Amino acid sequence: MTIDPGNGAVMLAAIFLVLNAGLSLALQLGFVRSMLVAALRMTVQLALVGLVLEVVLTSASAWLTFGVMGFMAAVAGYEIMARQERRFAGLWGYGLGATTMLLGSAIVTVFALTVQIGPDPWYAPRYAIPLFGMMLGNAMTGIALGLNALTGEVTARRRGIEAHLLSGATRWQAMTPAMRRAATAGMVPIINAMTATGVVALPGMMTGQILAGADPHQAVRYQLMVMFLIAGATGLGLIVAVMGGVIRLTDNRHRIRLDRLRGS
Amino acid sequence: MNTGLQIRHLTSTIIDVADIAVRPGAPVALVGRSGSGKSSLMRAIVDLDRNEGEILLHGVSRSGMSAPLWRQRVVYVPAEPGWWGERVGDHLTGPDSAGTRAALGLDHIRPDQPIDRLSTGERQRLALALGLARQPQALLLDEPTAALDETSRDMVETLLDPMIAAGLVLMMATHDPEQARRLGLQRLEIDGGRIRGAT
């Protein structure tokens, strides 16, 4: 049996935010404004998503489904760009993160829908949109962290990388340490999540399913599948993004091209 | 004459060099005030910065070979060498450098020593030893003895002298006219990225 919390229960949960705000004010911790803005933003966003999902799920239109997914990808692509301390100049600034995130997320989502879950039609919005959203969210975080680490590493260690190039190394050999650090930075969140899942915390999706009345075994199977898919999408998008970043940060004469970063 | 390093119409954002040649056994001292373009010229020759122009080494064009191969033949040792690994041993993966390291008084340096624990002079000599171990056809040295005491400077000159006599193609940036005289370097002055003429 599913218990619907209702709007009143949701409002009651916000009491703890008010408590936090009071404590922050009393102790001058300074996070009241940002916390309240974030809470308000989340409320508005989720309310709108609820409305949109209702329309999309009811209509089951392919155009509407892919339109929503495209919008999600466009926003996530912008988020990747916004999180970069040193952005690539021109179209690469948006394009590299957005396309690699879309690539990893789309491949894994289509695989899951067509091979594992098998809804009819395969793009059924009830399955496609939440799955794609989870892939996007995690790939976005991983790629944003990875690209930020890559550009930071190359900027900070330019002289060492150039010394390696001067010794006769190719750009791929010289950039390997930076690539390794970037890939590690991007994969840390999902690796940490997999390590802690089930021990430190029950994942949100699984908790939601159990609260919604699902069999715990089924919830665990879904969660395992989703975590594997997320790790796959993040890793795939991240690797392509980091390799694309190396190609853009160097040229075919094996030189470092920091001039291709904005403001360099 | 096709031997040596021939540089024709080399331009970058900083330099504009019409025509220079460095012949085997006739080394060149690149002189000029700080910021005149000495390092930029050397970086352009080894293709580390974007540049246009034709460079030939013993008649073979730079554009006809990959940049890594070019940099194995034309070795550039910067004034402040960079390091891609944390320990000395990380940089000993190329040709055996035990001989050149010993000649530059670096026998005591162990592979497991962190690079940042070496003195500035030790790092400069190590970079030179590694560069020389690669048996370059042309050598570009950017103030190689600027951070060295007299004894270490003499070691460097003693090592370079027979190599020059054997026909090494050498361009060395230096602020020391005495050193240029001792090594028999021909003066090539650069100012504002342009060569002012050899004397």
Interface residues (C-beta under 8 A of the other chain):
Chain A: R157 R158 R159 G160 I161 E162 A163 H164 L165 L166 S167 G168 A169 T170 A174 P177 D251 R253 H254 R255
Chain B: V46 D47 L48 D49 R50 S66 A67 P68 L69 R71 Q72 V75 Y76 P78 E80 P81 G82 W83 W84 G85 H91 G94 A127 L130 R134
